[in-house]
Amino acid sequence: MRTLPTSIVAKPKPQPREGIVSFVSRTAGMRGLSLSGFCSELGLSLKKLIKFDDRQTKAIAKIFDLPGQEIQEMMSWTPQPTAGVQVCFRGEEFVSRALINPVVRGCPACLREDLKSCPAAPQSQMVMRGDWQVRYVEVCLRHSQPLVPLWKIASPLARYDFATHLHSIADDVISGGLDRPRHQISSYDQWLDDRLSSGADPTWLATQPTDTAARFCQLLVL
């Protein structure tokens, strides 16, 4: 492994609900690199990055000069593998298939707003929000738009190269080609968003893990 720099001068600001892979990928986008190319330049392992190896995460925190609170917040919005077929997300355990899927989803309206915030390269501005990959989340509360498939790739190493894939769909994001008709926000949508964002839940489901509670709610409407 190469000697790692103590910090990266040019780096984006972590955004709400952004996972660690999105943040690193946006930094790669600022340099016009793919995620794999950027990791190689820094002497990091892409495979360890997407598996959230603890030593790799600490190295990333040092390289990007991220305070402990920022790295912890980004990691909380990142599905981290645990024992068996589970992942830790927002301080809770979920079955891995609830968050890890070849289909990567997102809200085109959110991505379009990201692009309007700064004239920099699109792949360095568009933020992949962690809650978009929770299979129980169906709509963006901010824009009342259903989450849509952005790309489908079986290989995790290629799937999480956000910089490359976001660059390829930037024109469709800007033109509105990925938009879908507005969707009415339900009490379920608001309940799930509150659970994921703050853990707040005034209902009797508060005693149950989010994974179990959300599955129960969806079964009720089948």
Backbone as CSV, one residue per row, in Angstrom:
resi,resn,N_x,N_y,N_z,CA_x,CA_y,CA_z,C_x,C_y,C_z
1,MET,0.843,-1.199,0.000,0.000,0.000,0.000,0.877,1.247,0.000
2,ARG,0.469,2.236,-0.758,1.221,3.479,-0.823,1.087,4.262,0.473
3,THR,2.024,5.193,0.681,1.914,6.078,1.835,0.758,7.029,1.609
4,LEU,-0.191,7.045,2.528,-1.385,7.857,2.367,-1.127,9.297,2.771
5,PRO,-1.665,10.253,2.029,-1.565,11.651,2.442,-2.351,11.861,3.721
6,THR,-1.963,12.834,4.511,-2.667,13.076,5.782,-4.031,13.659,5.555
7,SER,-4.245,14.340,4.445,-5.568,14.893,4.157,-5.702,15.181,2.672
8,ILE,-6.925,15.310,2.228,-7.226,15.704,0.854,-7.674,17.157,0.894
9,VAL,-6.983,18.018,0.140,-7.306,19.445,0.189,-8.708,19.695,-0.356
10,ALA,-8.991,19.170,-1.554,-10.292,19.381,-2.182,-11.200,18.201,-1.872
11,LYS,-12.237,18.465,-1.116,-13.199,17.411,-0.806,-14.572,18.050,-0.636
12,PRO,-15.621,17.319,-0.954,-16.965,17.870,-0.798,-17.367,17.904,0.670
13,LYS,-18.427,18.616,0.953,-18.962,18.648,2.306,-19.975,17.518,2.469
14,PRO,-19.836,16.701,3.509,-20.831,15.638,3.718,-22.240,16.212,3.805
15,GLN,-23.179,15.536,3.172,-24.556,16.004,3.130,-25.464,15.109,3.970
16,PRO,-26.629,15.629,4.381,-27.551,14.819,5.182,-27.895,13.495,4.501
17,ARG,-27.856,12.423,5.271,-28.210,11.069,4.836,-27.235,10.483,3.832
18,GLU,-26.085,11.095,3.681,-25.104,10.578,2.721,-24.263,9.484,3.358
19,GLY,-24.091,8.373,2.626,-23.243,7.288,3.079,-21.787,7.539,2.728
20,ILE,-20.899,6.750,3.305,-19.467,6.963,3.125,-19.030,6.714,1.681
21,VAL,-19.638,5.733,1.006,-19.246,5.451,-0.383,-19.619,6.619,-1.290
22,SER,-20.785,7.209,-1.068,-21.187,8.369,-1.858,-20.195,9.517,-1.668
23,PHE,-19.784,9.745,-0.436,-18.854,10.840,-0.148,-17.518,10.631,-0.851
24,VAL,-16.955,9.433,-0.729,-15.662,9.148,-1.370,-15.809,9.226,-2.889
25,SER,-16.927,8.736,-3.403,-17.142,8.754,-4.846,-17.274,10.185,-5.374
26,ARG,-17.919,11.053,-4.590,-18.024,12.458,-5.029,-16.650,13.122,-5.053
27,THR,-15.795,12.745,-4.122,-14.435,13.279,-4.142,-13.698,12.788,-5.376
28,ALA,-13.924,11.533,-5.736,-13.338,11.009,-6.970,-13.837,11.812,-8.167
29,GLY,-15.151,12.141,-8.152,-15.728,12.919,-9.240,-15.109,14.294,-9.374
30,MET,-14.708,14.887,-8.261,-14.060,16.197,-8.300,-12.731,16.130,-9.045
31,ARG,-12.126,14.949,-9.047,-10.839,14.771,-9.721,-11.001,14.109,-11.089
32,GLY,-12.271,13.901,-11.512,-12.526,13.292,-12.807,-12.148,11.833,-12.866
33,LEU,-12.214,11.145,-11.712,-11.819,9.743,-11.637,-13.004,8.857,-11.296
34,SER,-12.899,7.594,-11.660,-13.858,6.598,-11.185,-13.535,6.307,-9.730
35,LEU,-14.454,5.653,-9.033,-14.191,5.316,-7.640,-13.008,4.369,-7.522
36,SER,-12.927,3.386,-8.408,-11.805,2.440,-8.354,-10.485,3.137,-8.652
37,GLY,-10.488,4.056,-9.640,-9.271,4.786,-9.963,-8.816,5.681,-8.822
38,PHE,-9.776,6.298,-8.151,-9.462,7.173,-7.021,-8.890,6.367,-5.861
39,CYS,-9.512,5.220,-5.565,-9.001,4.372,-4.481,-7.583,3.908,-4.793
40,SER,-7.348,3.551,-6.049,-6.013,3.116,-6.447,-4.992,4.233,-6.273
41,GLU,-5.398,5.458,-6.615,-4.502,6.611,-6.474,-4.107,6.840,-5.018
42,LEU,-5.043,6.556,-4.104,-4.780,6.776,-2.682,-4.194,5.556,-1.991
43,GLY,-4.096,4.451,-2.708,-3.603,3.239,-2.083,-4.645,2.555,-1.224
44,LEU,-5.907,2.831,-1.501,-6.998,2.202,-0.761,-7.526,1.002,-1.528
45,SER,-8.248,0.147,-0.837,-8.857,-1.022,-1.458,-10.339,-0.760,-1.670
46,LEU,-10.784,-0.790,-2.934,-12.206,-0.589,-3.221,-13.037,-1.696,-2.574
47,LYS,-12.544,-2.920,-2.627,-13.276,-4.042,-2.035,-13.460,-3.831,-0.536
48,LYS,-12.422,-3.362,0.141,-12.532,-3.117,1.586,-13.417,-1.912,1.872
49,LEU,-13.421,-0.949,0.953,-14.267,0.233,1.147,-15.738,-0.156,1.158
50,ILE,-16.164,-0.964,0.191,-17.584,-1.306,0.118,-17.965,-2.372,1.141
51,LYS,-16.966,-3.024,1.735,-17.251,-3.965,2.826,-17.087,-3.293,4.187
52,PHE,-16.652,-2.022,4.159,-16.552,-1.179,5.354,-15.634,-1.777,6.414
53,ASP,-14.472,-2.198,5.906,-13.410,-2.668,6.787,-13.046,-1.556,7.761
54,ASP,-12.925,-1.896,9.037,-12.719,-0.883,10.075,-11.427,-0.094,9.861
55,ARG,-10.348,-0.765,9.503,-9.079,-0.063,9.293,-9.171,0.857,8.078
56,GLN,-9.890,0.400,7.067,-10.064,1.229,5.877,-10.868,2.483,6.200
57,THR,-11.893,2.315,7.012,-12.720,3.461,7.397,-11.901,4.480,8.185
58,LYS,-11.070,4.003,9.086,-10.215,4.909,9.854,-9.233,5.640,8.946
59,ALA,-8.719,4.925,7.933,-7.809,5.564,6.980,-8.521,6.658,6.202
60,ILE,-9.775,6.388,5.807,-10.568,7.381,5.076,-10.812,8.612,5.936
61,ALA,-11.137,8.394,7.205,-11.367,9.518,8.114,-10.121,10.391,8.210
62,LYS,-8.945,9.761,8.224,-7.693,10.514,8.319,-7.392,11.244,7.015
63,ILE,-7.556,10.541,5.901,-7.260,11.134,4.598,-8.116,12.376,4.342
64,PHE,-9.416,12.266,4.659,-10.346,13.354,4.370,-10.529,14.301,5.552
65,ASP,-9.759,14.081,6.601,-9.811,14.953,7.770,-11.245,15.115,8.281
66,LEU,-11.904,13.980,8.473,-13.301,13.982,8.903,-13.393,13.857,10.418
67,PRO,-14.076,14.777,11.072,-14.287,14.650,12.520,-15.045,13.359,12.834
68,GLY,-14.855,12.851,14.036,-15.498,11.603,14.425,-16.997,11.615,14.246
69,GLN,-17.637,12.740,14.556,-19.093,12.823,14.446,-19.545,12.703,12.993
70,GLU,-18.798,13.305,12.062,-19.168,13.249,10.648,-19.013,11.844,10.092
71,ILE,-17.901,11.174,10.412,-17.689,9.833,9.887,-18.709,8.870,10.469
72,GLN,-19.056,9.044,11.742,-20.053,8.175,12.372,-21.431,8.376,11.742
73,GLU,-21.771,9.625,11.437,-23.062,9.905,10.823,-23.139,9.279,9.424
74,MET,-22.078,9.429,8.636,-22.084,8.832,7.305,-22.127,7.316,7.382
75,MET,-21.408,6.732,8.327,-21.427,5.284,8.471,-22.804,4.794,8.887
76,SER,-23.539,5.607,9.654,-24.875,5.184,10.088,-25.839,5.089,8.913
77,TRP,-25.575,5.851,7.840,-26.413,5.810,6.640,-25.847,4.844,5.608
78,THR,-24.901,4.021,6.031,-24.252,3.042,5.169,-24.533,1.645,5.711
79,PRO,-25.080,0.730,4.909,-25.321,-0.631,5.402,-24.015,-1.370,5.646
80,GLN,-23.756,-1.709,6.902,-22.516,-2.369,7.274,-22.781,-3.837,7.593
81,PRO,-22.109,-4.749,6.881,-22.338,-6.178,7.096,-22.031,-6.597,8.529
82,THR,-22.888,-7.454,9.077,-22.668,-8.042,10.393,-22.718,-9.557,10.232
83,ALA,-22.804,-10.275,11.339,-22.824,-11.735,11.281,-24.050,-12.234,10.521
84,GLY,-23.879,-13.374,9.858,-25.002,-13.959,9.128,-25.323,-13.175,7.876
85,VAL,-26.608,-13.004,7.621,-27.047,-12.288,6.409,-27.702,-10.969,6.803
86,GLN,-27.113,-10.292,7.760,-27.675,-9.043,8.236,-26.699,-7.886,8.029
87,VAL,-27.242,-6.685,8.069,-26.435,-5.470,8.016,-26.902,-4.534,9.123
88,CYS,-26.003,-3.677,9.556,-26.351,-2.649,10.538,-26.596,-1.349,9.787
89,PHE,-27.733,-0.732,10.043,-28.105,0.513,9.365,-28.895,1.367,10.342
90,ARG,-28.435,2.587,10.562,-29.068,3.523,11.495,-29.183,2.913,12.894
91,GLY,-28.159,2.155,13.265,-28.096,1.609,14.616,-28.961,0.383,14.835
92,GLU,-29.550,-0.154,13.757,-30.398,-1.333,13.868,-29.939,-2.405,12.892
93,GLU,-30.373,-3.634,13.143,-30.070,-4.727,12.232,-31.216,-4.931,11.238
94,PHE,-30.839,-5.109,9.973,-31.775,-5.413,8.895,-31.269,-6.659,8.184
95,VAL,-32.173,-7.406,7.566,-31.694,-8.456,6.672,-31.005,-7.759,5.507
96,SER,-29.932,-8.353,5.006,-29.114,-7.671,4.001,-29.895,-7.330,2.739
97,ARG,-30.831,-8.202,2.346,-31.574,-7.939,1.104,-32.501,-6.725,1.231
98,ALA,-32.703,-6.235,2.460,-33.523,-5.038,2.641,-32.773,-3.774,2.221
99,LEU,-31.440,-3.880,2.077,-30.638,-2.701,1.739,-29.655,-2.929,0.598
100,ILE,-29.316,-4.160,0.330,-28.308,-4.444,-0.691,-28.980,-5.140,-1.862
101,ASN,-28.955,-4.471,-3.017,-29.682,-4.952,-4.185,-28.961,-4.485,-5.442
102,PRO,-28.948,-5.292,-6.501,-28.319,-4.849,-7.754,-28.941,-3.580,-8.330
103,VAL,-30.194,-3.318,-7.977,-30.870,-2.118,-8.481,-30.614,-0.956,-7.522
104,VAL,-29.973,0.078,-8.021,-29.688,1.276,-7.228,-30.758,2.313,-7.543
105,ARG,-31.474,2.769,-6.502,-32.598,3.695,-6.695,-32.265,5.094,-6.198
106,GLY,-33.075,6.045,-6.625,-32.878,7.407,-6.154,-34.021,8.311,-6.572
107,CYS,-33.983,9.543,-6.095,-34.972,10.551,-6.462,-34.342,11.509,-7.468
108,PRO,-34.801,11.520,-8.715,-34.218,12.417,-9.719,-34.317,13.896,-9.337
109,ALA,-35.405,14.269,-8.645,-35.569,15.674,-8.264,-34.504,16.095,-7.251
110,CYS,-34.166,15.216,-6.321,-33.095,15.512,-5.365,-31.763,15.671,-6.084
111,LEU,-31.488,14.763,-7.012,-30.236,14.834,-7.762,-30.165,16.106,-8.599
112,ARG,-31.303,16.518,-9.140,-31.339,17.744,-9.955,-31.059,18.971,-9.066
113,GLU,-31.602,18.970,-7.866,-31.314,20.068,-6.930,-29.835,20.101,-6.578
114,ASP,-29.241,18.920,-6.415,-27.805,18.866,-6.132,-27.010,19.552,-7.230
115,LEU,-27.407,19.314,-8.473,-26.685,19.883,-9.609,-26.817,21.402,-9.666
116,LYS,-27.942,21.918,-9.187,-28.173,23.359,-9.222,-27.418,24.092,-8.124
117,SER,-26.916,23.334,-7.149,-26.265,23.971,-6.003,-24.868,24.475,-6.320
118,CYS,-24.265,23.952,-7.402,-22.876,24.318,-7.715,-22.593,23.944,-9.165
119,PRO,-21.801,24.756,-9.887,-21.518,24.462,-11.291,-20.407,23.432,-11.494
120,ALA,-19.963,22.751,-10.443,-18.891,21.771,-10.564,-19.369,20.542,-11.329
121,ALA,-18.466,19.593,-11.563,-18.795,18.380,-12.299,-19.981,17.677,-11.640
122,PRO,-20.952,17.209,-12.432,-22.169,16.626,-11.861,-21.902,15.452,-10.936
123,GLN,-20.907,14.625,-11.266,-20.644,13.454,-10.444,-20.040,13.807,-9.088
124,SER,-19.620,15.056,-8.934,-19.096,15.491,-7.634,-20.165,16.191,-6.801
125,GLN,-21.329,16.454,-7.399,-22.389,17.184,-6.710,-23.570,16.303,-6.306
126,MET,-23.883,15.301,-7.109,-25.050,14.473,-6.828,-24.776,13.534,-5.654
127,VAL,-25.663,13.576,-4.677,-25.496,12.827,-3.432,-26.426,11.624,-3.416
128,MET,-25.878,10.458,-3.137,-26.692,9.257,-2.984,-27.094,9.137,-1.504
129,ARG,-28.380,9.337,-1.230,-28.874,9.260,0.148,-29.015,7.800,0.576
130,GLY,-28.602,7.530,1.810,-28.601,6.164,2.284,-29.974,5.529,2.351
131,ASP,-31.004,6.303,2.692,-32.341,5.727,2.839,-32.954,5.299,1.508
132,TRP,-32.396,5.752,0.388,-32.937,5.369,-0.914,-32.832,3.864,-1.154
133,GLN,-31.875,3.223,-0.527,-31.679,1.803,-0.778,-32.475,0.910,0.163
134,VAL,-33.160,1.492,1.129,-34.017,0.698,2.013,-35.243,0.278,1.211
135,ARG,-35.441,-1.010,1.051,-36.498,-1.466,0.138,-37.898,-1.056,0.580
136,TYR,-38.071,-0.722,1.856,-39.380,-0.313,2.356,-39.683,1.149,2.033
137,VAL,-38.657,1.913,1.656,-38.837,3.329,1.296,-39.249,3.389,-0.168
138,GLU,-40.394,3.985,-0.447,-40.941,3.978,-1.797,-41.008,5.357,-2.442
139,VAL,-40.922,6.416,-1.635,-41.145,7.750,-2.183,-40.256,8.770,-1.472
140,CYS,-39.876,9.820,-2.187,-39.128,10.932,-1.603,-40.125,11.901,-0.982
141,LEU,-40.043,12.098,0.316,-40.990,12.986,0.991,-40.802,14.433,0.574
142,ARG,-39.595,14.809,0.205,-39.317,16.195,-0.160,-39.998,16.580,-1.463
143,HIS,-40.045,15.661,-2.408,-40.572,15.978,-3.736,-41.818,15.184,-4.108
144,SER,-42.295,14.317,-3.220,-43.478,13.490,-3.486,-43.312,12.691,-4.774
145,GLN,-42.087,12.260,-5.036,-41.816,11.462,-6.229,-41.394,10.053,-5.829
146,PRO,-41.893,9.044,-6.536,-41.446,7.682,-6.274,-39.950,7.554,-6.557
147,LEU,-39.266,6.750,-5.770,-37.872,6.447,-6.075,-37.842,5.606,-7.348
148,VAL,-36.869,5.875,-8.208,-36.796,5.174,-9.489,-35.455,4.447,-9.611
149,PRO,-35.416,3.367,-10.400,-34.137,2.690,-10.658,-33.215,3.615,-11.441
150,LEU,-31.995,3.764,-10.962,-31.000,4.584,-11.657,-30.078,3.719,-12.502
151,TRP,-29.706,2.553,-11.971,-28.957,1.566,-12.735,-29.067,0.223,-12.033
152,LYS,-28.760,-0.845,-12.764,-28.796,-2.203,-12.224,-27.522,-2.923,-12.616
153,ILE,-26.711,-3.273,-11.618,-25.423,-3.930,-11.864,-25.221,-5.001,-10.794
154,ALA,-24.936,-6.209,-11.227,-24.798,-7.318,-10.282,-23.525,-7.212,-9.447
155,SER,-22.421,-6.834,-10.064,-21.143,-6.784,-9.352,-21.090,-5.596,-8.394
156,PRO,-20.894,-5.838,-7.094,-20.822,-4.720,-6.141,-19.702,-3.742,-6.463
157,LEU,-18.557,-4.234,-6.926,-17.425,-3.351,-7.210,-17.790,-2.323,-8.274
158,ALA,-18.575,-2.730,-9.264,-19.014,-1.802,-10.309,-20.255,-1.029,-9.885
159,ARG,-21.142,-1.681,-9.135,-22.424,-1.066,-8.745,-22.221,0.215,-7.954
160,TYR,-21.236,0.221,-7.049,-21.066,1.357,-6.150,-20.112,2.425,-6.670
161,ASP,-19.758,2.326,-7.948,-18.953,3.395,-8.559,-19.902,4.539,-8.930
162,PHE,-20.378,5.225,-7.900,-21.378,6.281,-8.092,-20.890,7.373,-9.042
163,ALA,-19.611,7.734,-8.952,-19.090,8.819,-9.787,-19.302,8.521,-11.268
164,THR,-18.996,7.298,-11.681,-19.124,6.926,-13.087,-20.588,6.871,-13.517
165,HIS,-21.428,6.232,-12.712,-22.822,6.034,-13.113,-23.630,7.327,-13.055
166,LEU,-23.373,8.156,-12.059,-24.089,9.431,-11.983,-23.712,10.344,-13.151
167,HIS,-22.459,10.282,-13.546,-22.041,11.066,-14.709,-22.806,10.614,-15.953
168,SER,-23.034,9.306,-16.084,-23.691,8.780,-17.278,-25.177,9.125,-17.336
169,ILE,-25.809,9.401,-16.178,-27.251,9.712,-16.200,-27.515,11.198,-15.960
170,ALA,-26.473,12.005,-15.898,-26.645,13.430,-15.578,-27.592,14.132,-16.543
171,ASP,-27.490,13.847,-17.839,-28.362,14.510,-18.814,-29.827,14.157,-18.576
172,ASP,-30.108,12.900,-18.252,-31.489,12.479,-17.975,-32.010,13.114,-16.696
173,VAL,-31.138,13.279,-15.718,-31.537,13.942,-14.473,-31.932,15.385,-14.752
174,ILE,-31.100,16.082,-15.513,-31.344,17.491,-15.811,-32.606,17.681,-16.655
175,SER,-32.809,16.801,-17.636,-33.941,16.947,-18.559,-35.265,16.509,-17.947
176,GLY,-35.195,15.793,-16.823,-36.422,15.269,-16.225,-36.838,13.934,-16.807
177,GLY,-35.959,13.322,-17.589,-36.289,12.067,-18.238,-36.512,10.907,-17.281
178,LEU,-36.013,11.035,-16.060,-36.187,9.962,-15.077,-37.345,10.227,-14.118
179,ASP,-37.975,11.396,-14.247,-39.055,11.761,-13.318,-40.277,10.867,-13.507
180,ARG,-41.022,10.709,-12.433,-42.280,9.976,-12.453,-43.375,10.879,-11.885
181,PRO,-44.659,10.582,-12.145,-45.749,11.398,-11.593,-45.663,11.475,-10.078
182,ARG,-46.077,12.606,-9.532,-46.038,12.810,-8.086,-46.872,11.756,-7.378
183,HIS,-46.446,11.421,-6.178,-47.060,10.360,-5.394,-47.548,10.952,-4.078
184,GLN,-48.763,10.624,-3.681,-49.288,11.136,-2.416,-48.541,10.514,-1.243
185,ILE,-48.088,11.369,-0.327,-47.367,10.889,0.850,-48.357,10.279,1.836
186,SER,-48.100,9.053,2.235,-48.984,8.362,3.174,-48.452,8.475,4.594
187,SER,-49.278,8.121,5.556,-48.847,8.113,6.951,-47.728,7.091,7.154
188,TYR,-47.756,6.015,6.369,-46.681,5.012,6.429,-45.353,5.621,5.976
189,ASP,-45.382,6.354,4.865,-44.155,6.993,4.366,-43.556,7.921,5.420
190,GLN,-44.400,8.722,6.062,-43.916,9.656,7.078,-43.407,8.909,8.300
191,TRP,-44.125,7.865,8.698,-43.715,7.061,9.852,-42.332,6.453,9.631
192,LEU,-42.116,5.859,8.450,-40.837,5.220,8.168,-39.708,6.238,8.104
193,ASP,-39.973,7.383,7.513,-38.951,8.422,7.437,-38.562,8.898,8.834
194,ASP,-39.544,9.055,9.713,-39.254,9.465,11.089,-38.427,8.407,11.805
195,ARG,-38.760,7.138,11.596,-38.021,6.053,12.225,-36.560,6.068,11.792
196,LEU,-36.326,6.244,10.489,-34.965,6.209,9.971,-34.171,7.459,10.335
197,SER,-34.825,8.615,10.326,-34.100,9.867,10.557,-33.798,10.123,12.023
198,SER,-34.753,9.808,12.892,-34.557,10.150,14.313,-34.894,9.034,15.284
199,GLY,-35.480,7.963,14.780,-35.896,6.884,15.664,-37.226,7.141,16.340
200,ALA,-37.842,8.285,16.030,-39.119,8.641,16.666,-40.239,7.746,16.164
201,ASP,-41.067,7.254,17.089,-42.198,6.413,16.722,-43.210,6.422,17.870
202,PRO,-44.323,7.147,17.719,-45.322,7.219,18.780,-46.298,6.038,18.757
203,THR,-46.142,5.119,17.808,-47.075,4.012,17.676,-46.610,2.799,18.482
204,TRP,-47.471,1.785,18.558,-47.112,0.560,19.275,-45.995,-0.207,18.577
205,LEU,-45.682,0.155,17.313,-44.596,-0.483,16.582,-43.217,-0.070,17.091
206,ALA,-43.188,0.910,17.973,-41.921,1.398,18.515,-41.141,0.296,19.221
207,THR,-41.819,-0.721,19.684,-41.147,-1.810,20.404,-40.491,-2.804,19.454
208,GLN,-40.755,-2.674,18.160,-40.240,-3.620,17.169,-39.108,-2.996,16.347
209,PRO,-38.150,-3.810,15.881,-37.114,-3.296,14.980,-37.756,-2.718,13.716
210,THR,-37.124,-1.729,13.129,-37.673,-1.096,11.931,-37.878,-2.104,10.811
211,ASP,-36.937,-3.016,10.638,-37.049,-4.031,9.594,-38.337,-4.836,9.751
212,THR,-38.584,-5.311,10.956,-39.782,-6.101,11.230,-41.050,-5.256,11.101
213,ALA,-41.017,-4.059,11.672,-42.201,-3.193,11.668,-42.594,-2.782,10.248
214,ALA,-41.606,-2.450,9.418,-41.901,-2.030,8.044,-42.454,-3.190,7.227
215,ARG,-41.905,-4.372,7.415,-42.425,-5.546,6.708,-43.875,-5.816,7.119
216,PHE,-44.153,-5.667,8.392,-45.515,-5.866,8.881,-46.480,-4.883,8.237
217,CYS,-46.075,-3.611,8.169,-46.927,-2.581,7.566,-47.194,-2.894,6.099
218,GLN,-46.189,-3.342,5.373,-46.391,-3.624,3.960,-47.294,-4.841,3.753
219,LEU,-47.200,-5.820,4.640,-48.075,-6.995,4.544,-49.536,-6.621,4.759
220,LEU,-49.768,-5.592,5.591,-51.132,-5.175,5.860,-51.858,-4.656,4.628
221,VAL,-51.097,-4.088,3.700,-51.733,-3.466,2.537,-51.734,-4.379,1.318
222,LEU,-51.189,-5.579,1.448,-51.177,-6.513,0.307,-52.592,-7.029,0.036
